[in-house]
Amino acid sequence: QVQLVESGGGLVQAGGSLRLSCAASERTFSNYVMVWFRQAPGKEREFVAAISRDGTNTRYADSVKGRFTISRDNAKNMVYLQMSSLRPEDTAVYYCAADNSLVFNTIGIYSRTMYPYWGQGTQVTVSS
């Protein structure tokens, strides 16, 4: 069972940047599809970005496309979310999640119910 720990959140002004990190405990980290979700107060948890097992394929929510970049380092068991041109509406708790059975190029990767492993979340606050 993989354990996930996010870090890197904080307070930033609109237009600024942050880099989130997610450390995974699993030796077979490269077997896992990795994703970032976020949840703003009073809203449902929503998909942000996903990356395939080997890091060659990515998917983004339309709201972050062109501003956020997901990446991974399988040698270090890490996944990252580089966030640029941040907006107040990006304010949320950001979670990384993992699954080792998903087929990446399917609609399932966008659904939070498909991921059994979650981190505790890291708060990102963007001030206007």
N, C-alpha and C positions, 0 to 999 in steps of 0.2 A: 504494500500500500504506500503510495507516494504521499509525502508531506510537503506542503508548499508554504513559503514565507515571503510575503511581499515587503518591499521597502522603497523609499524614495519619494513618498508623497510629501505634501507641504502646502504652504501658502505662496501663491505667485500672482503677479499682476497680469491682467489681460494682455495678450501679445507675447507673454513670456513662454519659457520652456521648462519642462521637467522630464526626468528619465526615471521610470519605474523599473524595479528589478524584482524578479521572482526566483527564489532559490528552491530547488527540488531535491528531495532526499534520495530519490530512487536511482539505483545503479543503472537501470535500463531506461533512463530518461529519454533516450532517442526513440523509444517505442511509443511515446506519448504525443498526441496532438495537444498543443498548448494554446490557450486562449486568454484574452482579457475581457472581462465584463465590468460594468459599472452600475452603481445604484445611487441615484439622487434621492434626497428626502421626499417621501410620499410617492415615489415612482417605483415601477418594477425594475428588476435587474435587467440590463440590456447588453447585448453583444457589442463589443468594440472592435476586436481584431483576433485573428487566428493565424497560426503558423503550422505548417506540416511538419512531420517528423524529422525530415532532413533539412528543413529550413528553406526549401526552394520555392514553396508556394505560400502565399499569404492571402487573407481576405480581410476586408475592412467594412465597418458600417459606413454608410454614405455620409453621416454627420462628421466623421473624422478623416475621411479619405483625403489624402494630400497634406494632412497636418500631422498625423500620427504614423509611426513606423514600428512594427513588431519585428523582433529578431530573436535568435536563440544561439547559445553556445553549448553544444552537446558535450563538449569536453569538460565544461565547468558546471553542467546541470543548471543552466541559467536561461531565463527568458526575459526579454526587455520590452519596454514600451517607451519609445522616444516620442514625447508630445511637444509640439511646437504650435505657435500662433494660438495659444490657449484662449478660451473664451469663458465668460462666467457660466455659461450653460454646460461647460465641461466639469463643473464642480460636482463631485460624487465620491463615494467610496469605490475604489478600484480593486477588483479581485482577479487573481489568476486562477485558472482551473485546468484540469488535465483529464485526458481519457486515452486509454491504450487500445480501444477497439474500433473507434470511428474510422470510417473511410472519409478522407479529407474532402474530396470533391462531391460532397452530398449536402443536402440542406440541413442535415442534423447538426452540423458544426455550429450553427447559429443559435441553437436551442440550449438554454441553461440546464434543462432537465437531462441532457445527454452526458453531463460531466459529473462523475462521482467524487472527484477530488477537488477541494477548494482551499485556498489560503484564507487568512483572517481578514484580509483587506487592508488597504492603505488610503488615507483620506487625501484628496486633492481639492484644494479650494482656490478658485480663481476670482480675484477681486477686480471690479470694474474701475 
